[in-house]
């Protein structure tokens, strides 16, 4: 197909086909398998190959009687340690290397055997540390591993909330694999997520001004920073700040996650969507793209809410850390569920509206939101550790980068298609312009030829024709001698030759034009015994000096040379050509004759004709004379 036809039809290179439903289903299954694998790993890790103890005696407050409870057991709200008691069975006492695995305790967990402290991290009183996410595996000293020995676990409460999940007795080597798996799921993976969050936040804030879509990048950076802030609040086992400060950091990060989550998904579902072409309705806040001004208002409101929430959290924790922590935790849990539900509706509406063209992206976002809901429900209502969101957070940046890469590829392909289309358009327009310019040149050339023809006719009629007519009348009346007739005919012939020379020169080099003049004047100088000195410099192209100007220059120079030969009795005539510093062309004729007094000399017809011709071509003419000869100078632009 010709290029011009492609342009007319508006063809662009084909775009890649979208991901099909089988691929999308495979992606969703893969994500669910990943999440299921982590949940299974968590369950398998807690299914320790040893004696499981879920019935213990517990004293929630110091001095309180021990009552039988079922693990997991939790109690709110106090800041004093809780104690759980059981007895050592015969199998554990007879083990080669007896040990106890504490799956989870909040916060510090210290092991006592028959009242003696044998193992544990952190202090027993004062500000608690932050071991809540880490399992503990303690050796039981062989000398103290006696059947029926009293085993007590002291759990220091972390800002009001204390709990203990089932514990396991058995051989240390058999308990260790479960301990390592639980430590990875509940501690190491969280640290990895926090590191990823910090890196993504730094990248988004630094690249927001470079990549465009600043609102989207800022929202994503804030979301990643909030997640990293949560990990900072719960991650370090023994931070330099108190447990109240750690909880405050965690809660501010928790609130920031909800705020930036809403902002991010509003940006994502608005920036990459076509704007509405109908009147705005209230339901559009939930399902339709938001205009730019409304999104920036959302950002301002979200940041204000985050600042206000941080102040409220600080006040509640300062007044009563134990009760305040539980109230803030409960309120943020419900707030986050509402925010995630809002985002889930927007994401589904967005992909439903766009036809699920990027199913990989849709599956990743839905997976993250559903994993967050699942973890919140597990933690808030079933007091179980959630691991789905951790897997989703590790997968989310990869999915987002792949999605952005796919969009960048689409932009590149669209730009390439547009560039190809523009190239075709430019080629077609260039062809049209070239044809139009050629037509203009042809018209200009025709007009120039017509003008030159008219000029030649005027010259032939006014000058040469007049001269010949005068000679004919003189010959008929026999009022002129043969010598004068011959001289007149020679002058007419010179004029005719100058016209022809000017036509042959055309536009271009003035140097070549003066060469033709030299061929005309040099024989006359030789006949008169006058030396002709040629001082010609290469002045380059002179496109502004056409045949008309060349003819006038010929006539001015011929008049000057003729006057010098007739009246100055020179021995030498010099003709010069040069370009001045200002870029003008300077033509000079000088002789070494006797000269004449210009102030006492009445201007003759020859000088007047030269001045007229100079004015006609826009040249400045200067004439000077003294006892050393006369000099004529023409200055014109070329």
C-alpha positions as CSV (number, residue, x, y, z in Angstrom):
1,X,0.0,0.0,0.0
2,X,1.5,3.4,-0.8
3,X,2.5,5.7,2.0
4,X,0.0,8.4,1.1
5,X,-2.8,5.9,1.1
6,X,-1.8,4.7,4.6
7,X,-1.9,8.3,5.8
8,X,-5.3,8.8,4.3
9,X,-6.6,5.7,6.0
10,X,-4.9,6.6,9.3
11,X,-3.3,3.2,9.6
12,X,-0.9,2.5,12.6
13,X,1.1,-0.6,13.4
14,X,-0.9,-3.4,15.2
15,X,-1.0,-3.3,19.0
16,X,-0.2,-6.5,21.0
17,X,-3.2,-8.6,21.9
18,X,-4.4,-8.4,25.5
19,X,-3.9,-11.3,28.0
20,X,-6.6,-13.9,27.6
21,X,-8.9,-15.4,30.2
22,X,-6.9,-18.6,30.5
23,X,-3.8,-16.6,31.3
24,X,-5.6,-14.6,33.9
25,X,-7.1,-17.6,35.5
26,X,-3.6,-19.1,35.7
27,X,-2.3,-16.0,37.3
28,X,-5.0,-16.0,39.9
29,X,-4.5,-19.7,40.6
30,X,-0.8,-19.0,41.0
31,X,-1.4,-16.2,43.5
32,X,-3.9,-18.3,45.5
33,X,-1.4,-21.1,45.4
34,X,1.3,-18.8,46.8
35,X,-1.0,-17.6,49.5
36,X,-2.2,-21.1,50.3
37,X,1.4,-22.3,50.5
38,X,2.2,-19.7,53.1
39,X,-0.9,-20.5,55.1
40,X,0.0,-24.2,54.9
41,X,3.5,-23.5,55.9
42,X,2.2,-21.6,58.9
43,X,-0.1,-24.4,59.9
44,X,2.6,-27.1,59.4
45,X,5.0,-25.1,61.4
46,X,2.6,-24.9,64.3
47,X,1.9,-28.6,64.0
48,X,5.1,-29.3,65.9
49,X,6.4,-32.9,66.2
50,X,6.2,-32.9,70.0
51,X,3.7,-32.8,72.9
52,X,1.2,-29.9,72.3
53,X,0.0,-28.2,75.4
54,X,-3.2,-26.2,75.1
55,X,-4.5,-26.5,78.7
56,X,-2.7,-24.6,81.3
57,X,-3.2,-22.7,84.5
58,X,-3.1,-18.9,84.2
59,X,-2.8,-16.0,86.6
60,X,-3.7,-12.8,84.8
61,X,-2.6,-10.5,87.6
62,X,0.2,-11.0,90.2
63,X,-1.2,-12.6,93.4
64,X,-4.3,-13.8,91.5
65,X,-5.1,-17.6,91.8
66,X,-4.2,-19.8,88.9
67,X,-7.2,-20.9,86.9
68,X,-7.4,-23.4,84.1
69,X,-7.5,-21.8,80.6
70,X,-7.4,-23.0,77.0
71,X,-4.7,-21.6,74.8
72,X,-4.6,-19.4,72.9
73,X,-5.4,-17.2,75.9
74,X,-5.3,-13.4,75.9
75,X,-6.2,-10.7,78.4
76,X,-6.7,-7.0,78.3
77,X,-5.8,-4.6,79.8
78,X,-3.0,-4.2,82.2
79,X,0.8,-3.6,82.2
80,X,1.8,-6.3,84.7
81,X,3.2,-9.7,83.6
82,X,0.9,-12.8,83.1
83,X,1.9,-16.3,84.3
84,X,1.1,-19.6,82.7
85,X,1.8,-22.9,84.5
86,X,2.0,-26.6,83.6
87,X,4.0,-29.7,84.7
88,X,6.7,-31.6,82.8
89,X,5.6,-34.9,81.5
90,X,7.7,-38.1,81.6
91,X,8.5,-38.2,77.9
92,X,10.0,-34.7,77.9
93,X,11.9,-35.4,81.1
94,X,13.5,-38.5,79.6
95,X,14.4,-36.7,76.3
96,X,18.0,-36.5,75.2
97,X,17.9,-32.7,74.8
98,X,14.6,-31.5,76.2
99,X,13.3,-28.2,74.9
100,X,10.1,-26.0,74.9
101,X,8.8,-24.1,71.8
102,X,6.7,-21.0,72.5
103,X,4.9,-20.3,69.2
104,X,3.9,-16.8,70.2
105,X,3.7,-14.7,73.3
106,X,3.2,-11.0,73.8
107,X,5.7,-9.6,74.6
108,X,8.6,-11.0,76.5
109,X,8.4,-14.7,77.5
110,X,10.6,-16.0,80.3
111,X,10.8,-19.7,81.3
112,X,10.8,-20.7,85.0
113,X,11.3,-24.3,86.3
114,X,10.3,-24.9,89.9
115,X,10.5,-21.1,90.5
116,X,14.0,-20.6,88.9
117,X,14.5,-18.5,85.8
118,X,16.3,-20.6,83.2
119,X,15.7,-18.8,79.9
120,X,14.0,-15.9,78.2
121,X,14.6,-12.5,76.5
122,X,14.0,-9.0,77.9
123,X,13.3,-7.7,81.3
124,X,10.6,-8.9,83.6
125,X,9.5,-5.5,84.7
126,X,9.5,-2.0,83.3
127,X,9.0,-1.1,79.7
128,X,8.4,-4.2,77.5
129,X,10.5,-4.9,74.5
130,X,9.0,-6.2,71.2
131,X,9.3,-9.9,70.8
132,X,5.7,-10.5,70.0
133,X,6.2,-11.7,66.4
134,X,9.0,-14.1,67.2
135,X,8.8,-17.7,68.3
136,X,11.1,-18.8,71.2
137,X,12.9,-22.1,71.5
138,X,14.4,-22.8,75.0
139,X,16.6,-25.6,76.2
140,X,15.4,-27.2,79.4
141,X,18.5,-27.9,81.6
142,X,18.9,-31.7,81.9
143,X,19.4,-31.5,85.7
144,X,16.0,-29.7,86.0
145,X,14.1,-31.9,83.5
146,X,12.2,-34.0,86.1
147,X,8.8,-35.5,85.7
148,X,6.2,-33.3,87.4
149,X,8.5,-30.3,87.6
150,X,6.5,-27.0,87.5
151,X,7.0,-25.2,84.2
152,X,6.0,-21.5,84.3
153,X,6.0,-19.0,81.4
154,X,5.9,-15.3,82.3
155,X,4.5,-13.1,79.5
156,X,5.1,-9.3,79.9
157,X,2.3,-7.4,78.3
158,X,3.0,-5.0,75.5
159,X,1.0,-1.9,76.2
160,X,-2.0,-3.6,77.7
161,X,-2.4,-6.7,75.6
162,X,-1.0,-10.1,76.6
163,X,-1.5,-13.5,75.1
164,X,0.0,-17.0,74.8
165,X,-0.6,-19.6,72.0
166,X,-0.2,-23.4,72.6
167,X,3.3,-24.5,73.5
168,X,5.3,-27.7,72.6
169,X,7.6,-29.9,74.5
170,X,10.1,-32.3,72.8
171,X,13.6,-32.9,71.5
172,X,15.4,-29.7,70.6
173,X,16.4,-30.9,67.2
174,X,12.9,-31.9,66.3
175,X,11.4,-28.6,67.4
176,X,14.0,-26.5,65.6
177,X,12.7,-26.8,62.0
178,X,9.3,-25.5,63.1
179,X,10.9,-22.7,65.1
180,X,12.9,-21.6,62.0
181,X,9.8,-21.7,59.8
182,X,7.8,-19.7,62.3
183,X,10.6,-17.1,62.7
184,X,10.8,-16.7,58.9
185,X,7.0,-16.2,58.5
186,X,6.5,-13.9,61.5
187,X,9.7,-12.0,61.7
188,X,12.1,-12.2,58.8
189,X,9.5,-11.8,56.1
190,X,8.1,-8.7,57.8
191,X,11.6,-7.2,57.9
192,X,11.9,-8.0,54.2
193,X,8.6,-6.4,53.5
194,X,9.6,-3.3,55.5
195,X,12.8,-3.0,53.5
196,X,10.9,-3.3,50.2
197,X,8.5,-0.7,51.4
198,X,11.2,1.8,52.3
199,X,12.9,1.2,48.9
200,X,9.7,1.7,47.0
201,X,8.9,4.8,49.0
202,X,12.3,6.4,48.3
203,X,12.0,5.5,44.6
204,X,8.5,7.0,44.2
205,X,9.3,10.2,46.0
206,X,12.5,10.7,44.0
207,X,11.0,9.8,40.6
208,X,7.6,11.5,40.9
209,X,8.8,14.7,39.2
210,X,10.5,12.7,36.4
211,X,8.0,10.0,35.5
212,X,4.8,12.2,35.6
213,X,1.5,11.2,37.3
214,X,2.8,12.8,40.4
215,X,-0.3,12.1,42.4
216,X,-0.1,8.4,41.7
217,X,3.7,8.3,42.6
218,X,3.2,10.2,45.8
219,X,0.3,8.0,46.8
220,X,2.3,4.9,46.2
221,X,5.3,6.3,48.0
222,X,3.1,7.2,51.0
223,X,1.6,3.7,51.0
224,X,5.0,2.1,50.9
225,X,6.3,4.4,53.6
226,X,3.3,3.7,55.9
227,X,3.9,-0.1,55.5
228,X,7.6,0.4,56.4
229,X,6.5,2.5,59.4
230,X,4.4,-0.4,60.6
231,X,7.3,-2.8,60.4
232,X,9.5,-0.2,62.2
233,X,6.9,-0.1,65.0
234,X,6.8,-3.9,65.4
235,X,10.0,-5.2,63.8
236,X,12.9,-4.3,66.2
237,X,13.0,-6.7,69.1
238,X,14.6,-4.2,71.5
239,X,14.2,-0.7,70.1
240,X,15.7,2.3,71.8
241,X,12.2,3.7,72.4
242,X,9.5,2.4,74.7
243,X,6.7,0.1,73.9
244,X,4.2,3.0,74.0
245,X,6.3,4.8,71.3
246,X,6.6,1.5,69.3
247,X,2.8,1.1,69.4
248,X,2.4,4.8,68.4
249,X,4.7,4.3,65.4
250,X,2.8,1.2,64.4
251,X,-0.6,2.9,64.7
252,X,0.4,6.0,62.7
253,X,1.7,3.6,60.0
254,X,-1.5,1.6,60.1
255,X,-3.6,4.8,59.7
256,X,-1.3,6.0,56.9
257,X,-1.7,2.7,55.1
258,X,-5.5,3.2,55.0
259,X,-5.2,6.8,53.9
260,X,-2.7,6.2,51.1
261,X,-4.4,3.0,50.0
262,X,-7.6,5.0,49.2
263,X,-5.6,7.8,47.5
264,X,-3.5,5.3,45.4
265,X,-6.4,3.3,44.1
266,X,-8.4,6.5,43.3
267,X,-5.3,7.8,41.4
268,X,-4.8,4.4,39.6
269,X,-8.4,4.1,38.5
270,X,-8.5,7.7,37.4
271,X,-5.2,8.5,35.7
272,X,-5.4,5.5,33.3
273,X,-9.1,5.9,32.5
274,X,-10.9,8.1,30.0
275,X,-12.6,11.1,31.7
276,X,-16.3,11.2,32.1
277,X,-18.3,12.7,29.3
278,X,-21.5,13.0,31.2
279,X,-22.7,15.0,34.3
280,X,-21.1,14.0,37.6
281,X,-23.2,11.9,40.0
282,X,-22.6,11.0,43.7
283,X,-22.1,7.3,42.8
284,X,-19.2,8.3,40.6
285,X,-17.1,8.9,43.7
286,X,-17.2,5.1,44.1
287,X,-17.0,3.7,40.6
288,X,-15.9,6.4,38.1
289,X,-12.6,8.3,37.4
290,X,-12.1,11.4,39.5
291,X,-11.0,14.7,37.9
292,X,-7.6,16.1,38.8
293,X,-8.8,18.8,41.1
294,X,-10.9,16.4,43.1
295,X,-8.0,14.0,43.5
296,X,-5.8,16.7,44.9
297,X,-8.5,17.6,47.3
298,X,-8.6,14.0,48.4
299,X,-4.8,14.1,48.9
300,X,-5.1,17.2,51.0
301,X,-7.9,15.7,53.1
302,X,-6.0,12.5,53.5
303,X,-2.8,14.1,54.7
304,X,-4.8,16.3,57.1
305,X,-6.6,13.2,58.4
306,X,-3.2,11.5,58.9
307,X,-1.8,14.5,60.8
308,X,-4.9,14.8,63.0
309,X,-5.0,11.0,63.6
310,X,-1.4,11.0,64.7
311,X,-2.2,13.7,67.3
312,X,-5.3,11.7,68.6
313,X,-3.2,8.5,68.8
314,X,-0.5,10.3,70.8
315,X,-3.1,11.7,73.2
316,X,-4.9,8.4,73.7
317,X,-1.7,6.5,74.4
318,X,-0.5,9.2,76.7
319,X,-3.7,9.2,78.8
320,X,-4.0,5.4,79.2
321,X,-1.6,3.3,77.1
322,X,-3.3,0.0,77.9
323,X,-6.9,0.9,77.2
324,X,-6.0,3.5,74.5
325,X,-4.0,0.9,72.5
326,X,-6.9,-1.5,72.3
327,X,-9.3,1.3,71.3
328,X,-7.0,2.6,68.6
329,X,-6.3,-0.9,67.3
330,X,-9.9,-1.7,67.1
331,X,-10.9,1.6,65.4
332,X,-8.1,1.3,62.9
333,X,-9.1,-2.2,62.1
334,X,-12.6,-1.2,61.2
335,X,-11.4,1.9,59.3
336,X,-9.0,-0.2,57.3
337,X,-11.7,-2.7,56.4
338,X,-13.9,0.2,55.1
339,X,-11.0,1.6,53.1
340,X,-10.2,-1.7,51.6
341,X,-13.8,-2.3,50.7
342,X,-13.9,1.1,49.0
343,X,-10.8,0.2,47.0
344,X,-12.1,-3.2,46.1
345,X,-15.3,-1.7,44.7
346,X,-13.3,0.9,42.7
347,X,-10.9,-1.7,41.3
348,X,-13.7,-4.1,40.2
349,X,-15.6,-1.1,38.6
350,X,-12.4,0.1,36.9
351,X,-11.6,-3.2,35.3
352,X,-15.2,-4.0,34.5
353,X,-15.4,-0.7,32.7
354,X,-12.1,-1.1,30.8
355,X,-12.9,-4.7,29.9
356,X,-10.1,-6.4,32.0
357,X,-7.5,-5.6,29.3
358,X,-4.7,-6.1,31.8
359,X,-5.7,-9.1,33.7
360,X,-2.4,-9.6,35.4
361,X,-2.6,-6.2,36.9
362,X,-6.2,-6.8,38.0
363,X,-5.4,-10.1,39.5
364,X,-2.5,-8.6,41.5
365,X,-4.6,-5.8,42.9
366,X,-7.5,-7.9,43.8
367,X,-5.2,-10.4,45.4
368,X,-3.6,-7.7,47.6
369,X,-7.0,-6.3,48.7
370,X,-8.4,-9.7,49.5
371,X,-5.3,-10.8,51.3
372,X,-5.5,-7.7,53.4
373,X,-9.1,-8.4,54.3
374,X,-8.3,-12.0,55.1
375,X,-5.4,-11.0,57.4
376,X,-7.4,-8.3,59.2
377,X,-10.2,-10.8,59.9
378,X,-7.9,-13.5,61.1
379,X,-6.1,-11.2,63.5
380,X,-9.1,-9.2,64.8
381,X,-11.6,-11.9,65.1
382,X,-9.8,-15.2,65.4
383,X,-6.6,-14.0,67.1
384,X,-4.5,-15.8,64.5
385,X,-1.4,-14.6,62.7
386,X,-2.1,-13.6,59.1
387,X,0.5,-14.3,56.5
388,X,-1.4,-13.6,53.3
389,X,-0.8,-9.8,53.3
390,X,2.9,-10.4,53.7
391,X,3.0,-12.5,50.6
392,X,0.8,-10.0,48.8
393,X,3.1,-7.1,49.8
394,X,6.2,-8.9,48.5
395,X,4.3,-9.7,45.2
396,X,2.6,-6.3,44.9
397,X,5.7,-4.2,43.8
398,X,6.6,-6.8,41.2
399,X,3.1,-6.8,39.8
400,X,3.0,-3.0,39.8
401,X,6.4,-2.7,38.0
402,X,5.3,-5.2,35.4
403,X,2.0,-3.3,35.0
404,X,3.9,0.0,34.6
405,X,6.3,-1.7,32.2
406,X,3.4,-3.0,30.1
407,X,1.9,0.5,30.1
408,X,5.3,2.0,29.2
409,X,5.5,-0.5,26.4
410,X,2.1,0.5,25.2
411,X,3.0,4.1,25.3
412,X,6.2,3.4,23.4
413,X,4.3,1.4,20.8
414,X,1.7,4.1,20.5
415,X,4.4,6.7,20.2
416,X,6.1,4.5,17.5
417,X,2.9,4.2,15.6
418,X,2.3,7.9,15.9
419,X,5.8,8.6,14.8
420,X,5.4,6.3,11.8
421,X,2.1,8.0,10.9
422,X,3.7,11.4,11.3
423,X,6.6,10.3,9.1
424,X,4.1,9.3,6.4
425,X,2.3,12.6,6.8
426,X,5.6,14.6,6.8
427,X,6.7,12.7,3.7
428,X,3.5,13.4,1.9
429,X,3.6,17.1,3.0
430,X,7.2,17.4,1.9
431,X,6.3,16.0,-1.5
432,X,3.5,18.5,-1.7
433,X,5.8,21.3,-0.6
434,X,8.5,20.3,-3.1
435,X,5.9,20.3,-5.9
436,X,4.5,23.6,-4.7
437,X,8.1,25.1,-4.6
438,X,8.9,23.8,-8.0
439,X,5.7,25.3,-9.3
440,X,6.6,28.6,-7.6
441,X,10.1,28.4,-9.1
442,X,8.6,27.8,-12.5
443,X,6.3,30.7,-12.1
444,X,9.1,32.9,-10.8
445,X,11.3,31.9,-13.7
446,X,8.5,32.5,-16.2
447,X,7.9,35.9,-14.6
448,X,11.7,36.7,-14.6
449,X,11.9,35.7,-18.2
450,X,9.0,37.9,-19.0
451,X,10.5,40.7,-17.1
452,X,13.9,40.2,-18.8
453,X,12.2,40.1,-22.2
454,X,10.4,43.4,-21.4
455,X,13.7,44.9,-20.2
456,X,15.5,43.8,-23.3
457,X,12.8,45.2,-25.5
458,X,13.0,48.5,-23.6
459,X,16.8,48.6,-24.0
460,X,16.6,47.6,-27.6
461,X,13.8,50.2,-28.3
462,X,15.0,53.1,-26.1
463,X,18.8,52.8,-26.4
464,X,19.9,50.8,-29.4
465,X,16.8,51.5,-31.4
466,X,17.1,55.2,-30.7
467,X,20.8,55.2,-31.7
468,X,20.1,53.4,-34.9
469,X,17.2,55.6,-35.8
470,X,19.3,58.7,-35.3
471,X,22.1,57.2,-37.5
472,X,19.5,56.4,-40.2
473,X,18.1,59.9,-40.2
474,X,21.7,61.3,-40.3
475,X,22.6,59.0,-43.2
476,X,19.4,60.0,-45.2
477,X,20.0,63.7,-44.7
478,X,23.8,63.3,-45.3
479,X,24.4,65.5,-42.3
480,X,27.0,63.3,-40.8
481,X,30.3,62.1,-42.0
482,X,31.1,58.5,-42.6
483,X,33.4,58.5,-39.6
484,X,30.6,59.6,-37.2
485,X,28.3,57.1,-38.7
486,X,30.8,54.3,-38.2
487,X,31.4,55.5,-34.6
488,X,27.7,55.5,-33.9
489,X,27.3,52.0,-35.3
490,X,30.2,50.8,-33.2
491,X,28.6,52.3,-30.1
492,X,25.2,50.6,-30.9
493,X,27.0,47.4,-31.5
494,X,28.7,47.7,-28.0
495,X,25.4,48.3,-26.4
496,X,24.0,45.3,-28.1
497,X,26.9,43.2,-26.9
498,X,26.6,44.4,-23.4
499,X,22.9,43.4,-23.4
500,X,23.9,39.9,-24.6
501,X,26.7,39.6,-22.1
502,X,24.4,40.6,-19.2
503,X,21.9,37.9,-20.3
504,X,24.6,35.3,-20.6
505,X,25.9,36.1,-17.0
506,X,22.5,35.8,-15.3
507,X,22.6,35.6,-11.5
508,X,25.7,34.4,-9.8
509,X,29.3,35.5,-9.9
510,X,30.1,39.3,-10.4
511,X,33.7,38.3,-11.0
512,X,32.6,36.4,-14.1
513,X,30.5,39.3,-15.2
514,X,33.5,41.7,-15.0
515,X,35.5,39.2,-17.0
516,X,33.1,39.6,-19.9
517,X,33.4,43.4,-19.5
518,X,37.2,43.1,-19.7
519,X,37.0,41.3,-23.0
520,X,35.1,44.4,-24.4
521,X,37.2,47.2,-23.0
522,X,40.7,45.8,-23.2
523,X,41.0,46.1,-27.1
524,X,40.1,49.8,-26.8
525,X,42.8,50.4,-24.2
526,X,45.4,48.6,-26.3
527,X,44.4,50.7,-29.4
528,X,44.8,53.9,-27.4
529,X,48.1,52.7,-25.9
530,X,46.7,52.6,-22.4
531,X,47.6,49.7,-20.0
532,X,44.6,48.0,-18.3
533,X,45.3,46.8,-14.8
534,X,42.8,44.3,-13.5
535,X,42.6,44.2,-9.6
536,X,39.8,41.6,-9.1
537,X,39.3,39.7,-5.8
538,X,37.0,36.7,-5.4
539,X,34.0,38.1,-3.7
540,X,32.0,34.9,-3.8
541,X,28.5,34.5,-5.1
542,X,26.4,37.6,-5.7
543,X,22.9,36.3,-6.1
544,X,21.3,39.8,-5.7
545,X,23.1,41.1,-8.9
546,X,21.1,39.9,-11.8
547,X,21.2,40.7,-15.5
548,X,19.6,44.1,-15.1
549,X,22.1,45.3,-12.5
550,X,25.0,43.7,-14.4
551,X,24.0,45.7,-17.5
552,X,23.9,48.9,-15.6
553,X,27.3,48.2,-14.0
554,X,28.6,47.5,-17.5
555,X,27.4,50.8,-18.8
556,X,28.7,52.8,-15.8
557,X,32.2,51.2,-16.1
558,X,32.2,51.6,-19.9
559,X,31.2,55.3,-19.5
560,X,34.0,55.8,-16.9
561,X,36.6,54.1,-19.1
562,X,35.5,55.9,-22.2
563,X,35.7,59.3,-20.4
564,X,39.2,58.5,-19.2
565,X,40.3,57.6,-22.7
566,X,38.8,60.6,-24.3
567,X,39.6,63.4,-21.8
568,X,42.2,62.2,-19.3
569,X,45.0,61.1,-21.6
570,X,46.0,58.4,-19.1
571,X,48.8,55.9,-19.4
572,X,47.0,53.3,-17.2
573,X,43.4,52.5,-16.2
574,X,42.8,50.2,-13.2
575,X,39.6,48.3,-12.6
576,X,39.1,46.8,-9.0
577,X,36.6,44.6,-7.3
578,X,36.6,43.8,-3.5
579,X,34.2,43.0,-0.6
580,X,34.3,45.4,2.3
581,X,34.3,44.5,6.0
582,X,30.6,45.2,6.2
583,X,30.0,42.8,3.4
584,X,29.3,45.3,0.6
585,X,30.7,45.0,-3.0
586,X,33.0,47.8,-4.0
587,X,33.8,48.4,-7.7
588,X,36.4,51.0,-8.7
589,X,37.8,52.6,-11.9
590,X,40.8,55.0,-11.7
591,X,43.2,56.5,-14.1
592,X,46.5,58.3,-13.9
593,X,45.5,61.1,-16.3
594,X,45.4,64.8,-15.7
595,X,42.0,64.7,-13.9
596,X,39.6,67.6,-13.7
597,X,38.3,70.0,-11.1
598,X,35.0,68.7,-10.0
599,X,33.8,71.9,-8.3
600,X,34.5,73.9,-11.5
601,X,33.2,71.2,-13.9
602,X,29.6,71.4,-15.0
603,X,28.1,67.9,-14.9
604,X,27.9,66.5,-18.3
605,X,25.5,64.0,-19.8
606,X,27.9,61.1,-19.1
607,X,28.2,61.7,-15.4
608,X,24.5,62.3,-15.0
609,X,23.8,59.0,-16.8
610,X,26.2,57.2,-14.6
611,X,24.5,58.6,-11.4
612,X,21.1,57.7,-12.8
613,X,22.2,54.1,-13.5
614,X,23.7,53.8,-10.0
615,X,20.5,55.0,-8.4
616,X,18.5,52.5,-10.5
617,X,20.4,49.6,-9.0
618,X,20.6,51.0,-5.5
619,X,24.3,51.7,-5.6
620,X,26.2,54.6,-4.0
621,X,28.5,56.3,-6.6
622,X,31.5,58.4,-5.5
623,X,33.6,60.4,-8.0
624,X,36.8,62.1,-7.2
625,X,39.6,63.8,-9.3
626,X,42.9,65.6,-8.8
627,X,46.1,66.2,-10.7
628,X,47.0,62.5,-10.3
629,X,43.9,61.3,-12.1
630,X,40.2,60.5,-11.5
631,X,38.5,57.8,-9.5
632,X,35.0,56.3,-9.7
633,X,33.7,54.0,-6.9
634,X,30.5,52.0,-6.9
635,X,29.3,50.5,-3.6
636,X,26.3,48.1,-3.5
637,X,24.9,45.2,-1.5
638,X,25.1,41.7,-3.0
